Amino acid sequence: MTINIRWKQRFEHFILAILQLEEALLAYANHPTNTLYPMAIIQSFEFTYELSWKTLKDYLTLNGVQTSLPKETIKLAFKHELIDNGQEWINMLEDRNLLAHTYSSQASKDAIQRIASIYIGQLRHFKTTFEKRYAED
């Protein structure tokens, strides 16, 4: 499989993942006492974020920029103007790592608030930007 196909396949999976994340956020907004929705948001966010940075990594590699680690990939994506807010992407990475490796009720609530108010916007912007690249390639 070539890198050109790989980034497109990852991006296609990302599109499905962000739709699930948006669905979980909407469900939680409509039913904030349901304890399953926060778990769905966290899991969907982790999956969506993983697909986004790996799509960036594959796209950078296709364009001759070698990278392997998430933080390095985010920095290079910002440098190459693939994303417009590098710090928010680093913040997303830190929250993703926190949520994946520890459990704290308050940390989860705080992260869900950031996912709903900040991160979803960054992920939507990424989707819009890469839909254009996808169509051009």
C-alpha positions as CSV (number, residue, x, y, z in Angstrom):
1,M,0.0,0.0,0.0
2,T,1.4,3.3,-0.9
3,I,1.5,6.3,1.4
4,N,-0.8,8.2,-1.0
5,I,-3.5,5.6,-0.4
6,R,-2.8,5.2,3.3
7,W,-3.4,8.8,4.2
8,K,-6.7,8.8,2.2
9,Q,-7.8,5.6,3.9
10,R,-7.0,7.0,7.4
11,F,-8.8,10.2,6.5
12,E,-11.9,8.2,5.4
13,H,-11.8,6.5,8.8
14,F,-11.3,9.8,10.5
15,I,-14.5,11.2,8.8
16,L,-16.5,8.3,10.3
17,A,-14.9,8.7,13.7
18,I,-15.6,12.5,13.9
19,L,-19.3,11.8,13.0
20,Q,-19.4,9.4,15.9
21,L,-17.8,11.9,18.2
22,E,-20.3,14.6,17.1
23,E,-23.1,12.2,17.7
24,A,-21.8,11.4,21.2
25,L,-21.5,15.1,22.0
26,L,-25.0,15.8,20.8
27,A,-26.4,12.9,22.8
28,Y,-24.7,14.1,25.9
29,A,-25.9,17.6,25.4
30,N,-29.5,16.3,25.2
31,H,-29.1,13.8,28.0
32,P,-26.4,15.1,30.4
33,T,-27.4,12.7,33.2
34,N,-26.7,9.6,31.1
35,T,-23.4,8.2,32.4
36,L,-22.6,6.3,29.2
37,Y,-22.3,9.4,27.0
38,P,-19.2,10.7,28.7
39,M,-17.5,7.4,28.1
40,A,-18.6,7.4,24.5
41,I,-17.2,11.0,24.1
42,I,-13.9,10.0,25.6
43,Q,-13.5,6.9,23.5
44,S,-14.6,8.6,20.3
45,F,-12.3,11.5,21.0
46,E,-9.3,9.2,21.5
47,F,-10.0,7.3,18.3
48,T,-10.7,10.5,16.3
49,Y,-7.5,12.1,17.5
50,E,-5.4,9.1,16.7
51,L,-6.7,9.0,13.2
52,S,-6.1,12.7,12.7
53,W,-2.5,12.8,13.8
54,K,-1.8,9.6,11.8
55,T,-3.4,11.1,8.7
56,L,-1.1,14.1,9.2
57,K,1.9,11.8,9.6
58,D,1.1,9.9,6.4
59,Y,0.4,13.1,4.5
60,L,3.7,14.6,5.7
61,T,5.6,11.4,4.7
62,L,4.0,11.5,1.3
63,N,5.4,15.0,0.9
64,G,8.9,14.1,1.9
65,V,8.7,15.0,5.6
66,Q,9.7,12.2,7.9
67,T,8.0,12.0,11.3
68,S,7.0,9.2,13.7
69,L,5.8,10.5,17.1
70,P,2.6,12.4,17.7
71,K,4.1,15.6,19.1
72,E,6.7,15.8,16.4
73,T,4.0,15.3,13.8
74,I,1.9,18.0,15.2
75,K,4.8,20.5,15.3
76,L,5.7,19.6,11.7
77,A,2.0,19.8,10.5
78,F,1.8,23.3,12.1
79,K,5.1,24.3,10.4
80,H,3.9,23.1,7.1
81,E,0.5,24.9,7.6
82,L,-1.6,21.7,7.6
83,I,-3.1,22.8,10.9
84,D,-3.6,26.3,12.2
85,N,-3.4,26.0,16.0
86,G,-0.5,23.9,17.0
87,Q,-0.9,24.6,20.7
88,E,-4.5,23.3,20.7
89,W,-3.3,20.2,18.9
90,I,-0.7,19.7,21.6
91,N,-3.3,20.2,24.3
92,M,-5.5,17.6,22.5
93,L,-2.6,15.2,22.6
94,E,-2.0,15.8,26.3
95,D,-5.7,15.2,27.1
96,R,-5.8,12.2,24.9
97,N,-2.8,10.7,26.8
98,L,-4.3,11.6,30.2
99,L,-7.7,10.1,29.3
100,A,-6.1,6.9,27.9
101,H,-3.8,6.2,30.8
102,T,-5.5,7.5,34.0
103,Y,-8.9,7.9,35.3
104,S,-10.1,10.8,37.3
105,S,-13.7,11.9,37.3
106,Q,-12.9,15.6,37.4
107,A,-10.2,15.3,34.7
108,S,-12.7,13.5,32.5
109,K,-15.3,16.2,33.0
110,D,-12.8,18.9,32.3
111,A,-11.6,17.1,29.2
112,I,-15.1,16.6,27.9
113,Q,-15.7,20.3,28.3
114,R,-12.6,21.1,26.2
115,I,-13.6,18.5,23.6
116,A,-17.0,20.0,23.3
117,S,-15.9,23.7,23.3
118,I,-12.5,23.7,21.7
119,Y,-11.2,20.4,20.3
120,I,-14.2,19.6,18.1
121,G,-13.7,22.9,16.3
122,Q,-10.1,22.0,15.6
123,L,-11.0,18.5,14.4
124,R,-13.8,20.0,12.1
125,H,-11.3,22.5,10.7
126,F,-8.9,19.6,10.0
127,K,-11.7,17.7,8.3
128,T,-12.6,20.7,6.0
129,T,-9.0,21.3,5.2
130,F,-8.2,17.7,4.3
131,E,-11.4,17.2,2.4
132,K,-10.0,19.8,-0.1
133,R,-6.7,18.0,-0.2
134,Y,-8.4,14.7,-0.7
135,A,-10.4,16.0,-3.6
136,E,-7.3,17.6,-5.2
137,D,-5.1,14.5,-4.9
